[in-house]
Amino acid sequence: MADSLVIVESPSKAKTIGKYLGSKYIVKASMGHIRDLPKSQIGVEVENDFNPKYITIRGKGSVLKELKDASKKVKKVYLAADPDREGEAIAWHLAHALDLDQTESCRVVFNEITKQAVKDAFKTPRKINMDLVNAQQARRILDRLVGYKISPILWKKVKKGLSAGRVQSVAVKIILDRENEIDDFIPEEYWSITAKLSADGSPMEAKFHKWNGTKTELTNEEQVNSILKQIENEDFTVKEVKEKERTRNPSAPFTTSSLQQEAARKLNFRAAKTMSVAQQLYEGVDLGKEGTVGLITYMRTDSTRIATSAQEEAKEFISQKYGETFVPETFRQYSKKAANAQEAHEAIRPTSVLRDPDSVKAYTSRDQFRLYKLIWERFVASQMSSAILDTLSVDITAGDATFRATGSKVRFPGFMKVYVEGNDDGTTEEDKLLPPLQSGDALVKQEIEPKQHFTQPPPRYTEARLVKTLEELGIGRPSTYAPTLETIQKRGYVAIEEKKFMPTELGELIIEQMEQFFPEILDVEFTAHMEEDLDHVEEGSEDWVKVLAQFYGSFEKRLEVAEEEMKEIEIEDEVSDEICEKCGKPLVYKLGRFGKFLACSGFPDCRNTKPIIKDTGIVCPTCKEGHVVERRSKKGRIFFGCDRYPECDFVSWDKPSVKPCPSCSSLMVEKRNKQGTKLKCTVCDHTEIMEEPDDESVEI
């Protein structure tokens, strides 16, 4: 007969832990929070030290009753929610709802859901940490005050249904500021000269570097033509060859932020999807005979710390699989990226490095496997030796001009044998080899290629770039990145075009009003300082009521000014040239989370909507009558189909090319991978490398 009740957040976590603890324990799930602030009112008594008025969340009554009944039948109740502020708050709310004695040690925490970690945790239960609870309460109340005080003003003055959030407003402001930078950007002309040469029949390229021994920037065509004329009949000769050894160190194991960034780059995962799949890996996967096991450590962390036991296991594994030369002399220690990183947590790592990706592939979904493989490889690489690269720099003279060719070769791969971090532009690092060269060698000139370029504006934010920026600025915390990005899209403040954030007209309007009446909410330093104050509350060095009072003093005055002085704004929809086929009224442009679409101006009487179709100019390969157009799926994914649908059912996820197949004249489509883009025929086996347009240049 069970004598203890264990309460966790989710059924899958309950299932995993239940198998470890045995028959003396009943394990049940609270399904997340069971109490929260009411949705229908602000729920905070500002004048009474910001006292929160918690209620049982609608729909959680039956769950709470089940937990209460179960708690009365056992001698001891353990609260085993996640090891962070949110988990501590869930435990505290449960303790209140179940009338538990909070002076007793009822709180159990573990960073990984493995048999040994769970059993060890139950040997050392502790009391509920009220500093963690108060930090969560302060954040929740702070966000409630901002949202529930500003939003009604926006409803009244701008449009119903709008909301303002402390972190989400800053995120929209960052996206808008970048858009303004792009709009204000003035391109500057510059040029390059590439010499295509050969040494004993081996091709190589060198870039113009110096004129008369001085490094020279090429700024116009006249300057380039002058240089080309002067070196037209000159011989190309190797002047100097420099060889160097370069050491490259591995990246730190994943934090929440870096995992979201790398999963976006390498797996094309949205931040929310990354966290959802990581949660599944953390809570446990059934591995057949081994049973249900948590495959990774807790995934909401900003720490890069690794437990010594995990490092020792990794050292032995690396030594046996790759050899002693791949093991560093001492365990690697990674510095904290953020000054406020919670070092009580570990980085995200596999719970056992011995469970390599191939061993769990049969038991995981495709997404689970891909994310686990990423986490496993990153961790293993982080514990391996540095890579050693040989770099080569060759200066080549042609009259008064000096050209430079560079190359590199991996002498010892080290960690690169397992994993190399991605980058935001999608390029991969490969060996760039040069033929053997010595000073005085004569080179054969094949071609001299001048090219005009223009400087480019800073890129729009992808999810990965935005998460990285928020982290660097100290905005939000590991648990807030994904929901923040989701919220600003759902509210229609930003849209995603080609995987990049763009502010909407509504987003611009909201930020304009916020900047005028609530500038501190949009101030990056102010918001980051608030995050630091919440960290101090967690550490026990700051009183949470005092933190809220300091904020609310000036905030309350700004609310009064906004209520009086903010002007009412009428948002008018842009009218299109198209007419609604259902009621005859004009269609207007609306903005959804995946960009613009057309809707009837007669809404709500007529609810007709239709996508904005982009014609590719390509004749449909199936019916030969319609044109291939760009469309969006219900989830926002771009695909291509015939504009005569449903009469014609042609559809393609791959972008069609205007260039027909040179072998059979059929339609070719673009196929993208890490190495670049290829054109592949949809009928025959013809494949060719697609020449990518140079985003930074216009060739002359």
Protein Blocks (a to p, Z undefined) as FASTA:
>chain_A
ZZbdcddfbfklmmmmmmmnommbccddeeiafbdcdfkbnoiafknooiacddddehil
mmmmmmmmmmmmpmbdcdfbdfbfklmmmmmmmmmmnopafkbcfbdcdfbdcfklmmmm
mmmgcdddfklmmmmmmmmmmmmmmmmmmmmmmmmmmoghiacdfklmmmmmmmmmmmmm
mmmpccdddddddddddeehiacddddfbgghiacddfbfklmmmmmmmmmmpccddfbd
cdddddddddddddfklmmmmmmmmnopafklmmmmmmmmmnopcehjnopadfbdcfbd
cbfbdcfklmmmmmmmmmmmnojklpcfbdcddddfbfkbcfkbccdddfblklgfklmm
mmpcfklmmmmmmmmmmmmmmmmccdddddddddddehjbccdddddddfblmlmlmocc
ddfkopacdddddddddehiacddfbdcdddddddddddddfklmmmmmmmnopajfklm
mmmmmmmmmnopacceehiacddfklmmmmmmmmmmmmmlmmmklmmmmmmmmmmmmnop
acfklmmmmmmmmmmmmmmmmmmmmccddddddddfbdcfknopacdddddfkbccdddf
kbckbccdcdddddehiacfklomaccdddddfkopacdddfkbckbacdcfbdcdfbdc
fklopacdddddfkbccdddfkbmcdcddddddfkbccZZ
